Amino acid sequence: MTALVVEGVTHRFGPTLALDGVSLTVPKGEILCLVGPSGCGKSTLLRVAAGLETLQAGKVAIEGRAVAEAGRPEVPPEARNIGFLFQDFALFPHLSVLDNAAFGLHRLAPSERRRRALAALKRVGMEELAGAFPHMLSGGQQQRVALARAMAPAPRLFLLDEPFSGIDARLRRRLLEDTWRVLKDSGAASVVVTHDPEEAMLLGDRVAVMRAGRILQIGAPDEVYRRPGSPFVAEFLGEVNKFRGTVDAAGAVETPLGPVAAPGLSAGAPAIVIIRQQGVCVSPGTSAPGSGVAAVVTWVRPMGAASLMLLRRRDAGTNDPPIYARVPGGLGGRLGLAEGALVYAGIDRDEVFVFPAETPK
């Protein structure tokens, strides 16, 4: 069964177009992550689906029932059978953890409310703190209570708006894994808003990349990452080198790392070449092991399990663009390359994408 259908939703805030004819479907049991930069419309889309923003154009249906359609009265948020997790968790400071978890169960008898709330807290590992108050909890614990509150009414659709944004990086991964498990065990559909592409790819069964109120691409995380449909999607999902050029008579585009084939583009066409930083292959020495361009390491920074290098061709002019390479290992990578080292830089063709140049708007 399809849990959520959004058809042609357009939404404005005054002169600002927040959503531009957005359509998507989310089947039961799926986690869909909406990812994109701030202001792209992802939170607005979530709020329209939840009924927290009045629909202006289009249609929203939950489990086959139209809950918002232009020209008709909307179903109020509390009657849409959804669980909503806000970015700031929105816990009530004067209520205990148990009472916060039971807040959406006011129509049930007190004994059933308590049973359901405790069951939800147990699923997120917070039952032992049922008598505590929000100010006594860490950020991660507050997030778990907010998730339990969203789960307690057993909704068929979860909507989560930046649920991990206020959590420190060390705890975020654990909470993300725990949340994934809870959402999957519930059997409900989930739509999660995030600005973090890694978070989206870890959590989502599908990822929808948004920009300027539109969904540019939607698909399985690996599909979207390995086959980006536009320069924006390729750039947003990872750190890249971006070069502009023109397709030559041989069907290639010249870049600072050498020529790159441009299948499907005709000679003379302007093109954009995206090369992921980890797609720049660096080897030390003054002779190339196969193909590559002679370069010098001008800057190195450790990035934990990898090192980020700034390279320049040895024959580079003053206006030539820099080349960034992300290599395995700590400072200088496994090869121990330092600033000033002479290297050859090649390309991993699986990390290269060529697109027609975008027309300026």
N, C-alpha and C positions, 0 to 999 in steps of 0.2 A: 504493500500500500504506500502511496505517496503521502508523506506527512505534511509537507509544505509546498505550496505552489505560489510563485510570485509571477504575475504576468504584466508586462509593460508598465511597471510602476515609475512614474515621474513625480518628482517632488522639488519644490522651490522654497527657499527662505528669502522672501523679497525678490531681488533681481538675481540671486545666486541659485544656479541650477545644481541641486545636490544629487539628484538621481535622474538619469536620462534614459527612460524606457527599459528599466532592468527587468529581466525575466530569469527565473531559475526554478528548479524542482529539487526537493530533498526527500529521498525515500526513507521509509522506516528503518531505524537502526544505523543510519549513516551519520558520520560527523563531517560536516562541511565547514571549512575555514575560509572566511572572507579576509583577505589580506591586501594591504595597500597603504600608501602614505597617508598621513593625517589630512583630513579634508576631502578624501576621495569618495565619501558617501557610505562607507560600510556600516557605521553606527546608525546612520539615518535609516538605512535599509532594515536593520534589526528593529529599530523603534517603530517603524511602519508595520512590520510583521507582528510586533507585539501589541499594537494598538496604542502605543504611547505617543505617536504622531498621527494626526488625522490624514487618511489617504486622500490625495489630490487627484490622481489619475492612475488607472490600472485596476488590478485585482489581486487580493490575497486570499488563499484558501488553505485551511488546515484540516487534514484528514478528509478531504473531499467536500468540506463545508465552507462556503464563501463567508469569510468573516469581515471583509472590507471590499467594497466595490463602488466605483464612482456612481453617484446618484441614489445610493441606498443607505439606510442607517447601518452603522458599524456595530459589530459585536464588541462589547467592552472588553478590555484586557483580562479582567478576572473571569470572564466566561469563555476564554479561548483555549483553556486546558494547556497552558504553557508554563514552564519554569524559567524564570528570568534571573540571571546572575549579573548584577551591576558591577561596573569597574571599581567603585569604592565600597562594594559589599553591602552598604546601606543597612547595617545591623542596627537594631534599636538599643541604645545604650542603657535604657532603664529596664530592659528585659534580660532574663538569664539566657544562657545558651539554649536550654531546653525550650523556653518560651519563644525565642527567636525562630527555632526550627519548627515550632508548631503554629507559627503565625498564620499561615495560609490554610489552616485546618479548622477555622472557627465554626464551621457548620457541623462538625462532628461532636459526638459526646466527649466529655472531658477525658474519660478513660481511653477512648480510641485515639483522641488527639495525642495523648501522652505516649501511647504505644507506637503510633506511626512516627512521631518525632524522635523517640529514642531509637527506633529502627533505622531512621535516616542518619542519625548521628553515629550509630555504630558502623554504618557503611563507609563513613568518612573518617573513622577512628577518633571520634570526639565524644563518645558516650561517657567517658570518665570525667569530663569537664562540663557535664550537663548543668550543674549548678553555678558555674562561673558566669561572669559578666564580660561583655566585649572588651572593656578597657583592661582586663586581666589577661588578654590573649595576644599572641604574636600575630603578625600579618598573615602568616600561613594558616594559623589556626582560625582566624576570622574568615579566611577564604573557604575553609572547610565547612564552617558553620553556615555560611551563605549558600554553599552548594547543597548542604543538607536541607536547608529551608526550601530551596528550589525543587529538591527531589521529593520531599515529604508528601505532596499531593498526588504523586505518581503521574506527572504530565506525560503527554505523548510527544511533546516537542520542548527541547531546551534551547534557550537563546542566551549566549554568554558574551558579554561586551568587555573585551580586554581583561579577562579574569586574572591574568598573572602580571599585569603592568606594575603593580605596587610591591611585588615580591622580589627580594634580592636574588641575584643570578644563581647562587648556590642552591637555594631552596626551590627555585622555579622549576628545574628539571624534574625533581621528585614530585612536586605538586602536579605538574603536567602529566606525568605517567599515572599518578593516582586518579586524576580527573578523567583521563582517557578510560581507565578501567571501570570507573563508576558509571560513566556515560554509556559505555558498551554493555555493561551488565544490565542497565536499565531497559535496554531494548528500544528506547525512544530515539527519535531523530534529534540531531543537535546542530546548531549553527553557531560558530564561534568567530568573533571578530578579533583580529590581532593586527598589529603593524609589523610583527616580527616574522619574516619568511621562514626561518628555521623552526620556530614554534608551530607555524601553520603546517609545515611538511611533516613534523613529528606527530602532530595530533590528528590531522585530517585524513579521512578516507579520500576526500577530494579537496582541492584548493581552487578558490576563485580569486584571481588577481583583478583588483579594481583600480581604476584611474578616472578622475574627473567625472564621477557619477555613472560610469559604465563598467561592465565586466568585460575585460579584455580577453581573458582565457580562463577556462575551467576544465579540470581534469584531475586524474590521479597525481599525487605529488611528483613521482618520478617522471611521469609523462610531461608535466608542465616544466619541470627542471631540465629534462633532457631535450625537449623539443619546444622551446619557447616560440611563441607566435609573433613576437615583436621585439624590437630593441628594449623597450621599457620593461617587459616581462623578464628578459634575460638579465638586465641590469638589476632589477629589484630583487631577484632571487639569489644574488651572489655578487661578490666584488669582481669587477671586470676591467679589462682594457678596452677602450672604445676608439676605433679609428674610422675615418672617412676617406673614401677614395672613389675612383672611377673604374669600371670594368674595362679591361684592355681587350685587344683583339684575340687574345688567347683564352678569354673567359675568366680572368683572374683579377683580383684587386691587390695592388701593392700596399704593404703595411710596413711599419718599422721592423717587423719580425719576418719579413719576406712576403712573397706572393701567396694569396689565399684564393682557392677556387670559388667562383660565384655561380653555381648552377642555377639555371632559370633566369638569369639576368643577361640582357643583351649588351654587346659592346657599346661603350659610351654612357651606360647608365650609371648614375651616382649611387653609391652603396655605403652601407654602414657595416663594419666588421666588429663583432664582439668576440673577444678572447678572454676567457675566465683567467683569473690570476694563477690558479693552480694548473692551467693549461699551458703556461710558459715553462718550458723544460730547460733547466740551467745545468750546464756542465763546465767544469773548470778547464783552463788551458788556453793555448793559443792556436789549436787546430780543431776544427769542427769534426765531431764523430758522426758523419753523415751530413744532414742539412742543418743550417742554423746561421745566425748572424753574429759577428764579433761584437761584444759588448763589454762594458765595465760596470762593476757594482759601485754605485755612488752613495748608497744608504742601506742600512740593515737594521731591522727592529725585531726583537723576539716577540712571538705571539703565542707563547705556551708550547703547544705541540708542533708549531710551525714557525717559520721566519718569513717576514715580509721584506722583499728586496726591491729597491728602485734601481733600474738598469738604464743605461744609455748606450746606444750604438757607438762604437769607437769612431765611426765616420760621421756622427750626427752633427747637424748644423744647429745653430742657436735656437731655431724655431721648431725643431723636431720634438714630437711628443715623448714623454717619458714612458717607460715600460715597467709595469709592476709584476712581480713574480712571487707567488706564495709557495715555499718549498718545505718539505717535511723536516722536522728537527728544530732544535732551539736556536740560539743566536748563530746566524750564519748557516743554518741548516745542517744536515748530516755531513755535508762536505766541508763545513767550517769556513765558508767564504766570508771574508771581511770586506770592508769598504776599500775600494781601489783594486780589488781582484779582477783579473782578466778572465772572461768567461765566453762561452757560446750559448746563445739562447735560441731554442727551437720551439715548435708548436705541437701540442697534442691535438690532433685534428678532431677528436671527440669533444673538445671543449671550445670549438670555434663555431660561430653562427654568423651568417651573412644575410642582410636584409636590404631591400630597396630603401634608399634614403627617404626619411619621412618628409612630407611636404609641410613647411612651416605654416602654422595656423595664425 
